[in-house]
Amino acid sequence: MSTTHAIGRRKTSVARVYVKPGKGAITINQRELTNYFSTGTLQYKVRQPLSMTDNLTNYDVTVNVEGGGITGQAEAIRLGLSRALCEINPEFRATLKPEGLMTRDPRMVERKKFGQKKARKRFQFSKR
């Protein structure tokens, strides 16, 4: 079986995920998962699709991720990994979809408007 490729996005992060049969190694930008994401929560988010489908030791995952912050990158990787697993085996979709792992989170930063301090905050109003 060859390498499966999928893309995951979150805010301004874009993750290109490559999944191939292996022993369970996860490499992100040529670094080990525990080296790239220091907190356990972010490591859990990345591993979540694999653990839910009982494939933690069946596939090697290589990721190129760019843009955004570390949380956005972790969630982009999670979406890309979920999409790749569903491409490998469509039956995984029934497991991942109810947990919300197949849904692209559309929330983005709202743009700043002219005549205002930020997106919603106005300049201080002075009556006199």
URGITA-V629753 format. One record per run of one state. SS is the DSSP state (H for helix, E for strand, C for the rest). FROM is the first residue (numbers start at 0). LEN is the number of residues. If there is no record, write none. Layout:
<<SS & FROM & LEN> <SS & FROM & LEN>>
//
This chain:
<<C & 0 & 3> <E & 3 & 7> <C & 10 & 2> <E & 12 & 9> <C & 21 & 4> <E & 25 & 3> <C & 28 & 2> <E & 30 & 2> <H & 32 & 4> <C & 36 & 3> <H & 39 & 13> <C & 52 & 6> <E & 58 & 8> <C & 66 & 3> <H & 69 & 19> <C & 88 & 1> <H & 89 & 10> <C & 99 & 29>>
//
